[in-house]
């Protein structure tokens, strides 16, 4: 069976609509990359080498896009929002470096991961550099509310990663427990990105809270789809090996839903697959078949859609604009992405 993503593919028309919507920040995104490169400068060559490797590997700049659009939505003046978008990417990149070490990942965005190319030690230390550099630059900016927002998000992210680690191979993990993990490890930084846009725009507390909640709900949906893709995508599209979550004992929503409904024989097979090292391709696809039998994949996508609709409701507080439309379209993109 060819297990690929069959849920709501992003059509050429929708892709074009997204590209058109993001045209208003195209120049800003180029400036974000320039700022990223500038902040990577160091007397230690490996820092620039790994940073350049990560930049050349592409990436969606999803968090930066959200920060830029949120800033423009809130009428930001000046160019501080460019620096803040770059710093959000710094933090995200640092977490990717650390995550790939923890997950023993060999690929990131379809190319060799930094840890497979330079080793775990260098990847961890460059990740540390990115974190410390980010907070140094935040202090220099003098905006203590943004510093507080980022500090809270990064602390929460670390808690989520540790919570996930503790729950490795735990087939008793509930949907509530899983949502707690992904809210912390993924959604918190995305929420910070949209909240920073509101802070820079000096909008009302109500609008700031609305953008923070918009980001939080988009972030939860983003991780739900990421976990969905680990069972349904193919490696060429996804840019990393599929089945890694199962191999690493990460119990995500497609599996949680399935475990709630499947019979004891199927549950025993899933347990054996989760605990095997390494898991065989046949065993992985058998697990996928069981998950599909109990609609775990479809139900995960539908749950993500609920979060996206909830996120978009928070935008109603803002007047119509091209930035609002772009945020709306970017939120919809989360449901249809394949990488």
C-alpha angles and dihedrals in degrees: 000000000000105000107199135144107285099167121108101319115212103253124216088254092054092045089052091048090053092048091049092048092051093049088094090067100033094108091043091055090054089052090050090056090048090051090048091054092047092052091050093064111122141151087238105083097204091064092059092041095055092041092052090047090055093046093050091049087070118220132191097264082216096157093044091051091052092049093048094048093044090051093051090044088058094048098250116190125208126018104279088109089067091059092045092051089051091050092051087054089048090057093044091049091050091053091049091054091051094042093053090054092048091045094041087230118184097190135045119181091346098305135084112296117240092248092053090050102039103015135254096279095056092044093052093047094047088049088053090050091053091051095048093043090052094054091044090056092045090055089050090053089062094216101131095181091059090045089052091048093051093043091052092047095049092047090050091048091054090050090051093050091050091046089053091048092052090052094052111140090000104141090182091069108129129218089251091053091048092050089050090055097049093042088058103037099041115007097050094068093043089051090050090053094057093040091054089057088056093046092051090049091051092224127163121290088249092057092043090053091047092054091045090053091045089057093044094054093043088050093053090049090047092057093043089057091045090055090044090053092054087070101034111032131078124240095246092058099034095049093222136059116286120228092038093124091056092043090052094046094248107157106210132177099272088057095040091055091048095048089053092059110025126098126255095261091053091045090052091051091050091049091051090049093049092049096044119101111232107013113221122236090242092052091048093052090046088056089049090052090052091048091050091048090061095039093245093146096045092044091052091053091049091050089052090051090055090055092048092052090048090050093051091052088065090061091064088084090069127073118250114277140145089260092054090048090049092052089050092051092044089054090053090049089064090067095050103039121120098193 
